[in-house]
Amino acid sequence: MELDALAERILTDLCAVFKRDPFVHEFDLVAVVEAQNKSPVLHIGHKLALESWCVKHLYHHSYNKLFDWKEKKRKIVPDPEKLIRWTTAVLLLNPDVATAWNVRKEMILNANLDCKHELTFAHAVLTRKPKSPEKMVVVVFNGQQINILAKELATSEEWVSTHVSDHSGIQYRQYLIEQLIEIEIEIENENETRKTSAQSRNNSQLLNAANLLGKEMEFSTELICLYPGHEALWYHRRFVVYMCNKFGLLSGDHLSSVSVKSSSLHKKSKLENNTCGFALLTLEKELSFLEQCAIQFRENLIQLSNANNYRKWLTSGLSGTL
């Protein structure tokens, strides 16, 4: 019992590192044969390590707890925190345990585990065994996560169309779009088994982003024309144009590059270097759209004011507030 309590304390310390530091990118063992008066969990500069003296008991404890739960799971309501702790230890020490990956996959699909966090964890796990066959599980369940987000995006379209004054619906769509693009990029970058060049992967990512943002631009045009005078709809159009410009999908003589700060998308993708030879949007197309609005809504002063503010934002190089 005392050893089990010790193992649980170590598990708590281990999981706390991933909560504190979302950028952990390496895991290894440190040769320490005897326990000392401190935690065996070491965390320095986004690197995580475990003192070797505790490995055997920690692994057996976590493995037995996990499979004991699995055998009885029809009778026992699972505690997500316990499952995260046990699978964390099992996979850090032996990433070839498919059952542990599958448990975490189910937790993602049940919204008990964050998909973005899981990619960071999987990367740290695979630093010890980069050729583990279970690494493909990460790609599979993140692909399933994309399906969930895509369904949410489709569902929200009808709701936003009938609640154009509610900004929360539009903000939710923006969140879904950002998550979809980000996860697709993560999957491409993590999937090292594909025998494609870096340029081919970038072009594939670019086309996925273009398809998603192109549809959202059409939806934006439809809403602005159907519900004139709603400022939130124009700000949503700014968001779509901003995303297009961020990924090199927008061209025009008067556009300056968007400054992207500490965005994970910017760090993990080269989409800004568009070499596909096309632009999803051009400044000229947007100005043409504004001219049509000026004619169609010439008596709607609020719509004209929103369009004018949007024009100023466009022609000033997309600077300032979205």
C-alpha positions as CSV (number, residue, x, y, z in Angstrom):
1,M,0.0,0.0,0.0
2,E,2.8,2.4,0.8
3,L,4.5,1.7,-2.6
4,D,1.1,2.3,-4.3
5,A,0.7,5.6,-2.6
6,L,4.2,6.6,-3.7
7,A,3.5,5.6,-7.3
8,E,0.4,7.7,-7.3
9,R,2.3,10.7,-5.9
10,I,4.9,10.3,-8.7
11,L,2.1,10.0,-11.3
12,T,0.6,13.3,-10.0
13,D,3.9,15.0,-10.3
14,L,4.4,13.6,-13.8
15,C,1.0,14.8,-15.1
16,A,1.5,18.2,-13.4
17,V,4.5,18.9,-15.7
18,F,2.3,18.5,-18.8
19,K,-0.3,20.8,-17.3
20,R,2.3,23.5,-16.4
21,D,4.3,23.2,-19.5
22,P,2.4,22.8,-22.8
23,F,5.7,22.7,-24.8
24,V,7.3,19.6,-23.3
25,H,9.1,18.0,-26.3
26,E,11.4,15.4,-24.9
27,F,11.3,12.5,-22.3
28,D,14.1,10.3,-21.1
29,L,15.3,8.3,-18.0
30,V,18.1,9.4,-15.7
31,A,20.2,6.7,-14.0
32,V,19.6,7.1,-10.3
33,V,19.7,3.8,-8.4
34,E,18.4,4.9,-5.0
35,A,15.5,7.1,-4.0
36,Q,16.3,10.5,-2.5
37,N,14.3,12.9,-0.4
38,K,12.7,14.5,-3.5
39,S,10.4,13.8,-6.4
40,P,12.0,11.6,-9.1
41,V,10.3,13.7,-11.8
42,L,12.7,16.1,-13.4
43,H,11.6,19.0,-15.5
44,I,14.1,21.5,-17.1
45,G,13.6,23.7,-20.2
46,H,10.7,21.8,-21.7
47,K,12.5,18.5,-21.2
48,L,11.1,15.8,-18.9
49,A,12.9,13.0,-17.2
50,L,12.3,10.3,-14.6
51,E,14.8,8.8,-12.2
52,S,15.4,5.1,-13.0
53,W,14.9,3.8,-9.5
54,C,11.2,4.2,-9.6
55,V,10.5,3.0,-13.2
56,K,9.8,-0.7,-12.5
57,H,7.3,-0.2,-9.8
58,L,5.7,2.9,-11.4
59,Y,5.2,1.0,-14.7
60,H,3.7,-2.1,-13.0
61,H,1.5,-0.1,-10.8
62,S,0.1,2.0,-13.7
63,Y,-0.2,-1.0,-16.1
64,N,-2.0,-3.1,-13.5
65,K,-4.4,-0.3,-12.5
66,L,-5.2,0.4,-16.2
67,F,-5.9,-3.2,-17.1
68,D,-7.8,-3.9,-13.9
69,W,-10.1,-0.9,-14.8
70,K,-10.4,-2.2,-18.3
71,E,-11.6,-5.6,-17.2
72,K,-14.2,-4.0,-14.9
73,K,-15.1,-0.9,-16.9
74,R,-18.7,-2.0,-17.5
75,K,-19.2,-1.9,-13.8
76,I,-17.1,1.1,-12.8
77,V,-17.6,4.7,-14.0
78,P,-14.1,5.8,-15.1
79,D,-12.3,8.7,-13.4
80,P,-10.7,10.7,-16.3
81,E,-7.9,12.0,-14.1
82,K,-6.9,8.5,-13.0
83,L,-7.0,7.2,-16.6
84,I,-4.8,10.1,-17.7
85,R,-2.2,9.4,-15.0
86,W,-2.0,5.6,-15.6
87,T,-1.8,5.9,-19.4
88,T,0.7,8.7,-19.1
89,A,3.1,6.5,-17.2
90,V,2.5,3.4,-19.3
91,L,3.1,5.2,-22.6
92,L,6.1,7.2,-21.5
93,L,7.8,4.0,-20.4
94,N,6.4,1.7,-23.1
95,P,4.7,3.4,-26.1
96,D,3.9,0.1,-27.7
97,V,0.9,-0.6,-25.4
98,A,-1.9,-0.1,-27.9
99,T,-4.6,-0.3,-25.2
100,A,-3.3,2.8,-23.5
101,W,-3.4,4.8,-26.8
102,N,-7.0,3.5,-27.4
103,V,-8.1,4.6,-24.0
104,R,-6.7,8.1,-24.6
105,K,-8.4,8.2,-28.0
106,E,-11.8,7.4,-26.4
107,M,-11.1,10.2,-23.9
108,I,-10.5,12.7,-26.7
109,L,-13.7,11.7,-28.4
110,N,-15.6,12.1,-25.1
111,A,-14.0,15.5,-24.5
112,N,-12.1,14.3,-21.4
113,L,-8.7,15.0,-23.0
114,D,-7.6,17.9,-25.2
115,C,-6.5,17.0,-28.7
116,K,-3.8,19.6,-28.9
117,H,-2.4,18.5,-25.5
118,E,-2.3,14.9,-26.8
119,L,-0.1,15.8,-29.8
120,T,2.4,17.4,-27.4
121,F,2.3,14.3,-25.2
122,A,2.7,11.9,-28.1
123,H,5.7,13.9,-29.4
124,A,7.4,13.6,-26.0
125,V,6.6,9.9,-25.8
126,L,8.1,9.1,-29.2
127,T,11.4,10.8,-28.4
128,R,12.4,7.6,-26.7
129,K,11.0,5.2,-29.2
130,P,10.6,7.1,-32.5
131,K,9.8,4.0,-34.5
132,S,7.0,2.9,-32.3
133,P,4.1,1.4,-34.5
134,E,1.6,3.0,-32.2
135,K,2.5,6.6,-33.3
136,M,0.0,6.2,-36.1
137,V,-2.8,6.1,-33.5
138,V,-2.1,9.8,-32.9
139,V,-2.9,10.6,-36.6
140,V,-6.0,8.4,-36.6
141,F,-7.7,9.9,-33.6
142,N,-6.8,13.4,-34.5
143,G,-8.4,12.7,-37.9
144,Q,-11.6,11.7,-36.0
145,Q,-11.3,14.9,-34.0
146,I,-11.4,16.8,-37.3
147,N,-14.6,15.1,-38.3
148,I,-16.2,16.3,-35.0
149,L,-15.1,19.9,-35.5
150,A,-16.3,19.8,-39.1
151,K,-19.7,18.6,-38.0
152,E,-19.8,21.4,-35.4
153,L,-18.9,24.0,-38.0
154,A,-21.7,22.7,-40.3
155,T,-24.2,22.7,-37.5
156,S,-23.3,26.2,-36.4
157,E,-23.9,27.6,-39.9
158,E,-27.7,27.3,-39.6
159,W,-27.7,28.8,-36.1
160,V,-25.5,31.8,-37.1
161,S,-27.7,32.4,-40.1
162,T,-30.8,32.8,-37.8
163,H,-29.0,34.6,-35.0
164,V,-26.8,37.2,-36.8
165,S,-27.0,39.6,-33.8
166,D,-25.5,37.1,-31.4
167,H,-21.7,37.6,-31.6
168,S,-21.0,34.3,-29.7
169,G,-22.1,32.2,-32.6
170,I,-19.7,33.9,-35.0
171,Q,-16.9,33.7,-32.5
172,Y,-17.5,30.0,-32.1
173,R,-17.2,29.5,-35.8
174,Q,-13.9,31.4,-35.8
175,Y,-12.6,29.1,-33.0
176,L,-13.7,26.0,-35.0
177,I,-12.0,27.2,-38.2
178,E,-8.7,27.9,-36.3
179,Q,-8.8,24.5,-34.6
180,L,-9.5,22.7,-37.9
181,I,-6.6,24.3,-39.7
182,E,-4.3,23.8,-36.7
183,I,-5.1,20.1,-36.2
184,E,-4.7,19.4,-39.9
185,I,-1.3,21.0,-39.8
186,E,-0.3,19.1,-36.7
187,I,-1.4,15.8,-38.4
188,E,0.7,16.5,-41.5
189,N,3.7,17.5,-39.5
190,E,3.5,14.5,-37.1
191,N,2.9,12.0,-39.9
192,E,6.5,11.2,-40.7
193,T,5.7,8.0,-42.5
194,R,4.4,9.7,-45.6
195,K,7.0,9.7,-48.4
196,T,6.3,13.2,-49.6
197,S,8.5,16.2,-49.8
198,A,8.2,19.1,-47.3
199,Q,6.9,21.2,-50.2
200,S,4.2,18.7,-51.1
201,R,3.0,18.6,-47.5
202,N,2.9,22.4,-47.4
203,N,0.9,22.5,-50.6
204,S,-1.5,19.9,-49.3
205,Q,-2.0,22.0,-46.1
206,L,-2.4,25.1,-48.1
207,L,-5.2,23.6,-50.3
208,N,-7.0,22.3,-47.2
209,A,-6.9,25.8,-45.6
210,A,-8.0,27.4,-48.9
211,N,-11.0,25.1,-49.2
212,L,-12.2,25.9,-45.7
213,L,-11.6,29.6,-45.9
214,G,-13.1,29.8,-49.4
215,K,-16.4,28.3,-48.1
216,E,-16.4,30.7,-45.2
217,M,-15.9,33.7,-47.4
218,E,-18.9,32.6,-49.5
219,F,-20.9,32.3,-46.3
220,S,-19.8,35.7,-45.2
221,T,-20.9,37.3,-48.5
222,E,-24.3,35.6,-48.2
223,L,-24.9,36.8,-44.7
224,I,-23.8,40.4,-45.4
225,C,-26.2,40.6,-48.3
226,L,-29.1,38.9,-46.5
227,Y,-28.7,40.9,-43.3
228,P,-27.4,44.4,-44.1
229,G,-26.3,46.7,-41.3
230,H,-24.9,44.0,-38.9
231,E,-21.4,45.1,-38.0
232,A,-20.5,41.7,-36.5
233,L,-20.8,40.2,-40.0
234,W,-18.2,42.6,-41.4
235,Y,-15.8,41.9,-38.5
236,H,-16.2,38.2,-39.3
237,R,-15.2,38.9,-42.9
238,R,-12.1,40.6,-41.5
239,F,-11.3,37.5,-39.7
240,V,-11.6,35.3,-42.8
241,V,-9.5,37.8,-44.9
242,Y,-6.9,37.9,-42.1
243,M,-6.6,34.1,-42.1
244,C,-6.2,34.1,-45.9
245,N,-3.5,36.7,-45.7
246,K,-1.8,34.8,-42.9
247,F,-1.4,31.7,-45.1
248,G,-0.4,33.5,-48.3
249,L,-3.9,33.1,-49.9
250,L,-4.5,36.9,-50.4
251,S,-2.8,39.1,-52.9
252,G,-2.9,42.8,-53.8
253,D,-0.6,45.7,-54.5
254,H,-1.6,47.5,-51.3
255,L,-1.4,44.6,-48.9
256,S,1.3,44.4,-46.3
257,S,2.2,41.2,-44.6
258,V,0.4,40.4,-41.3
259,S,2.6,40.3,-38.3
260,V,2.0,37.0,-36.5
261,K,3.3,36.9,-32.9
262,S,3.5,33.7,-30.9
263,S,1.0,31.7,-32.8
264,S,1.4,28.0,-32.8
265,L,0.2,27.9,-36.4
266,H,3.0,30.3,-37.4
267,K,5.7,28.2,-35.6
268,K,4.6,24.8,-37.0
269,S,3.7,25.7,-40.6
270,K,5.3,27.2,-43.6
271,L,2.0,28.0,-45.3
272,E,3.0,31.7,-45.4
273,N,5.3,30.8,-48.3
274,N,2.6,30.1,-50.9
275,T,4.2,28.4,-53.8
276,C,1.1,26.9,-55.3
277,G,0.8,29.7,-57.7
278,F,-2.7,30.9,-56.8
279,A,-4.5,33.2,-54.4
280,L,-7.8,32.5,-52.8
281,L,-8.6,36.2,-52.6
282,T,-7.4,39.4,-54.2
283,L,-7.7,42.9,-53.1
284,E,-9.3,43.7,-56.4
285,K,-12.1,41.1,-55.8
286,E,-12.8,42.6,-52.4
287,L,-13.0,46.1,-53.7
288,S,-15.3,44.9,-56.4
289,F,-17.5,43.3,-53.8
290,L,-17.6,46.7,-51.9
291,E,-18.6,48.5,-55.1
292,Q,-21.6,46.1,-55.5
293,C,-22.6,46.7,-51.9
294,A,-22.5,50.5,-52.5
295,I,-24.9,50.1,-55.4
296,Q,-27.2,47.5,-53.8
297,F,-27.4,49.2,-50.4
298,R,-27.1,52.8,-51.3
299,E,-30.0,53.7,-49.1
300,N,-28.8,51.8,-46.0
301,L,-26.4,54.2,-44.3
302,I,-25.3,51.7,-41.6
303,Q,-24.4,49.1,-44.2
304,L,-22.5,51.7,-46.2
305,S,-20.6,52.8,-43.0
306,N,-19.6,49.2,-42.2
307,A,-18.5,48.7,-45.8
308,N,-16.4,51.9,-45.7
309,N,-14.7,50.9,-42.4
310,Y,-13.9,47.5,-44.0
311,R,-12.5,49.2,-47.1
312,K,-10.2,51.4,-44.9
313,W,-9.0,48.3,-43.1
314,L,-8.3,46.5,-46.3
315,T,-6.4,49.3,-48.0
316,S,-4.3,50.1,-45.0
317,G,-2.7,46.7,-45.2
318,L,-5.0,44.8,-42.9
319,S,-3.5,46.6,-39.9
320,G,-5.3,47.3,-36.6
321,T,-8.1,45.5,-34.9
322,L,-9.9,42.6,-36.5
